[in-house]
Amino acid sequence: MLSVYEGFFSGGARIVHSDVVLGLVEGGQHHTVLSIHGEVHREATRQAMENDACYQQLTAAGVGVSTLGRSFGGDRDPDGTVTGGFTGPELADAARALADADVVLSLKEQPLSLLNQAGLPRRPVVVCLHRSDPEHQGAALDELKAAIADGKVVAAVCCAESTRDAYQAAGIPPEVLHVIPNGVDLFRFRPDPARRLALRASLGIPDAAPVVVFAARYATMKNIPLFLRAAHEWLRREPAGHVLMCGTGMTADNQPALSADIDDAFGEDRERLADRLHLLGVRRDMETVYAGSDVVALTSSFGEAAPLCLIEGMMCGAVPVSTDVGDSASIVAGHGIITPPDPDAVASAWTEAVVGRTEFAKAHARSRERFSRTRMIASYAALIDGLHAGHTTTSTAPPPLPEPL
């Protein structure tokens, strides 16, 4: 198996996909990864591939990771599609990686700009889709349609029902689309009193204080202004409350725009309330952050499919409170609260979630199997095995590998 990534940087899709690869390796498959970019600069953070947590987890498990060596920059459209053409050496590297694969997984549709290049070895491609807004993917959606029409893409895995519905409405044939909901490691993500106390002690938060966590990158789809207006209102109402913001760009030093957003939302109250708004940036111990929180919040306005933060937070005991985007409503149903995109309503829902946390915890405990990583990986394995078996019995021998360019 070969997985093709656009690049390594913090984000739920990369976390889920890397966990799937690790799970399939644990099940006996052999996997390698090819990353188009070796360095990514986004959300005011520049990150080399080798510094990414997913890269480190994959290589530690023996998964070989290579890169075409590109840096994030002028070779990419705003919609995420790689542009500007590929060089001869880049295509030769891609050809060698593909030659050793039986099946290719594309992490989202953006890598298809590489996989659709003429002359590369043909392998059945499974595209893993993690958003519900194909209309915002620009040329990447066209690449997906072209690859399906050519017979190169044989399946698309959707992490949510909303993803399948959106891509079908955008013209992707329904028979290509398969839904495999996201899952998480239930041993890692679980209620843990020791982690709860450790997180609060590290931030100077009293043990009994209500805590809301927001785990997201600094991006338009996350509706940061709505979250901050709700945080301002909630902190005014809850004199003991604390709000945590985690993710790429969620630091005042790295993201001046975030500081401006806080000024806009808090106004003259910023100085008075700022000591209870914690900007934590990227964390590699989210199981601890979630366990230390009472509410996991999401205020996104578009693009979400099956938000990982809601599942991870819920499995650690935090009550999910989310706007109605993607599959959030079905994830949260019976486990938390869906709110309209109104700061007063969001703040009120946070308080309601804190008060009802003990009762919500009973529903979380009953649903753990539904959100299991084991279930997710078994579904991926069954789909890939079936596609591979069908391909090998109906296809002819692959064409010879082209000479290095």
N, C-alpha and C positions, 0 to 999 in steps of 0.2 A: 504494500500500500504506500502511496505517496500522497501527502497532504501539501497543498500549495496555499501559502499565506501571502497576503499583501505585505504584511510586516508584523513585527512584534511590538505591541504597546498595550497599555492597560485598557481593558474593556471586557464586558461580559461575554461577547461572542468568542473571543480568543480564549478566555478561561474555559468556557464550555467545550469548545472544539479540542483544546489541548487535553482536557480531562477525558474526552471520548477516546482520543488517540492513546492515552496512557491506559485506559481501561481495555481497549482492544489488544494492546501489547500484553497486558496481564493475562488476557485470554489466549495468547499464543500466536497472534498475528505479528508480522514484521512490518514496521512502519519507518518511513523517513519523512522529513519535512523540507520543503524548498520555500524560502522566503524571498519575495521579489526585492524588498527593501532590507538593507542591513542596518539602517538607522532611520528613525522616525521622529519628526518634530511636529507635535500637535498639542493643543490645549496649553500652549506656553511651556511645554516640556520637551526637551530633546533627549532621546533615549537610544542608546546603542542596543542592538539585538541581544547581545550577551548579558545585558543588565536586566533583562525582563524576567519576571518570575516564571512565566510559562516556559520560556526558553530553558531556564535553569532546571525546571522540573523534568522537561522532556529529555534533555541531555543526561541528567542524573539517572534516568531510567534506561539509558542506552539507546535512545532514539537519535539517529543522526540528523542534524540540522545544518543545511547549507543555505547560501544566499547568492543572489545575483549581484549583491553589493551596492545596489542603488541607495541613494539617500532621499528621504522625503523632500519634495521641493517642486521644481518646475515640470517634473515628469508626471504630474497628476492633475486632473481636472478637479473642480470643487466638489463634484459628485463622487469622487473617489476612484474614478477610472484612471488607470495608468495610461499615459499618452506619450507621444514623441517617438514611438517605434522602439524596437529592441535591437541591440547590436548583434553582430555575428557571434562573438564570444558568449553573450548572454543566451542566445538561442542554442548554442552548442551545450552549455551547462544544463539548460532545461531539457534538451534531448537526452542527455545522459541520465538525468534523474528519471525521466519518463520511461526510458528503456528498461529499467529495473522494476517497474511497477506493473501489477496486474490490474489494479483499480486506482483511480485518482480521486481524492476528495478535495474540493475547492472550498476554502473557507470564505463564504459569501460569493457573490458573482463577480467581484472586481478582478480576481486572478484570471478570469476567462480571457481578458485582453492578451494574456500570454498564451494560455492553452489553445486559443483559436488561431494562433499563428500557423501559417502554411508550412508544411515540411516536417513538423514535429511528429514523433511516433503517436499513432492513434491508440488511445486507451479509453475504456469506459469511464466517464467522469460523473461523479455524484456531487452536486452543488449543495452546500449546507447554508440555508437561508435563516437569518436571525433578526430580520426587521419586518415591519408591516407597512412600509411605504415605498413600494417599487417605483412610484412616480418621482421620488427624490433621488433615485439611483442613476438617473441620466443615461449615459451611453452604456453603463454596465448592464442595464436591462436589455438593451439591444444586443449586447454580446451574449447574454443568456439565451435570448430567442434564436440567435444565429446558431449557437452551439446545439440547441435542441433540434432545430431544423436539419442540421448537418448529421444528426445521429450521434454526436460526440457526447453530449450530456444525456445520460440514460435515466437519471432520477434527480429529484431535488428534495432534500430533507428540510421540512419546515419545523421550527421549534415551537410553533403555536398554530392554533386554528386560524387566528387572525392573519398570520403569514400566508397560509394556504389560500384563504379567501381573497386576500389582496393581490397575490400573484396570479391567481386564476382570473380575477377581474381585469388584470393587466395583459392578459392574452397568453399566459402559460398554460399548456394543455393539462387538464386535471389529472390525467392518468400518470403524469410525471411526478406529481406532488404527493409526498408522504409526510405525515405529521408524527414527529417523535418529540414529545414535550421534554423540556429541560429537567434535569435532576441534579442532586448534589450529594456529596459524601456525608452520609448521616452520622458517621462517627466523628468527623471533624465539626460539622455544623449541628450542635446540640446545646441545650441549656447547660450552663456550667457555672455554678456559684463562685468557684475560685477565679475563673476568668472575669466574671462580672466584677468582683471586688478588685482584681488587679487593674482592670481598665479604669475604673473610677479612681482608684488611688493614684494612678499615673497622671491623671488629669486634674486631680484635686476636686473631684465631684463627690459629695456626700453619698453614703450608701443608699439612703432612702430617696434621693432626689429623682424626679422624673427626667428621663433622657430620651431625646428623639435623634435618630441618626439618618443622614441623607448620604447615600453612597452612589455617586454619579460623576462622570466627567463633566468638565465645563463646556457645555454644548447647548445650542439653541433648543434642540428637541427636549432637553431636560427641564426647560422653563425655570431657570434659576431665579428670575425675579419673583415669580409666584411663590416659590419656596421661601425666599427671604422675607417677603411680605407676611407670609404665614408665621414664620419664625419670630418676626418682630411682634406680631400680635400675641402669639403664644407666650413668649418670654415676658411680655407686659402683664399677662393674666396669671402666669405661674412664676412667682418670685423665687421659687427653688429650682425651676426647670433649667436644663442645659440642652444645647443643640450641637450636634457633631456633624461636620461636613467632610466627607472622604472622597478621594478620587483625583484623577489627573487635573491639574489646574486649581485645585481647591486649597490654595495657599495664597496669602496676601503677597508674598514676595514674588512668586512665579506668575501671578495673574493679576496685574493691576486692574483689569476690567472687573474682576470679582470684588475688589475693594470699592470700586465705584458703584457696583450693584448694591453692596451693603449700605453705602452712604444713602443711596436713593431709597432703599426700603426702610432703614432705621432712622434716617434724618437726625434730629437732635438727640435721639435716644441712643445713638451708637455708643458714645462714651460710657453711658450708664449701664448698658446691657452687654457691651462687648466681651466682658470677662466670662460670659456664659455662652458665647458662640465660639466654638473650637474648630479651627481650620486645620485638618490633620493631613491633607494631601493623600498621596498613595500609601496605603497600608498593606502589608503582607500578612497581617494577622486579623483578617476580617471576622473570623470566628470569635475572637476576643472582643472586637468592637461591637458586634451584634449581641453577644451574650451580656455585655455591659449596658445595653440599651433596652428601653421599654417599647419603643415604637420605631419601625423602619418606614420611612416616608418616601414617596415618589410623586412628583408633580409634573411629569412629562406631558407634552401636548400632542406629540405625534411620534411615529417611528418605532415605538416599543413593540415587542412581540410577547415573549414570556420573561419579564424582567427578573434577572438572576438575584438582584438585591432583595426582592420581596420573598423569594423562596429561601435564600440563605438566612435572612433575618428571621423569618418565621420559624425555621427549624431550630434557631438558637433561642427562641422564646420572645422575640420582639413582635409586636402586633403590626401587621402591614396596613398602612393607610395610603391609598393611591387614587389618583385621578383615573377615569375610565378610558384607558388607552391599551391597545393590543389585547392580550388575554388577561390583563390585570383583574378584570371583574370576576372571571371564572376562578382565577388563582385565589383571590381574596375572599370570595363568597364563603361565609360561615367561619372565616378565619380572621377577618379584620373589617375594614371600612372603606368603601368607595366614596369619594367626595367630588362635588363639582369643582371647577377651577376657580375657586373664590377663597381668598386668604382667610376670611373669618370662618368659613365653613371648614377649611382645612385645619385651622387652629383648634376649633371646637372638636373635630374628630380626633385629633391627637389626645386631647384631654379625655374624651370618651374611651379611647383605646387604653390609656393608662389606667383608668378606673376599672375597666373590664378585663385587664390583662390575665387575671387568674382564670376566668371563664374561657377566654380565647385559648389559653394554653391547653385546655382539655381537647379542643378541636384540633390544635396543632399536633398533639400526640397521636390522635386517631388517624391522621393523614400522612404520617411519615413515609409509609411505603409508596404512596402516590408520587412523592417527590424524590424518590430514591435514585441515586446515580446507577445502582445495579440494574434497575429497570431500564433506564435510558440506554446504557451501554449494550445490554442484551438486545434491545430493539435495533440499534445500529448494526450490531454483528449479524443479526438475522437478515436484515435488508441487504447488507453488503454481500454476505454469502450467497443469497439468492440471486442477486444481480450478476455476481461473478460466475456462478454455475450456469446461468442462462447465457451469458456472453460466450463462455468457452465452448458451449455445445452448438452455438449457432454462427459463430464468426470464423473466419479463416485465419490463417497465421498472420501475425502482425507484420507490417512492412519492415524491411531492414532499416537499421539505424543509419541515418545519414552521416556522411563523413564530417568530422569536426570542421567548423567554419573558420 
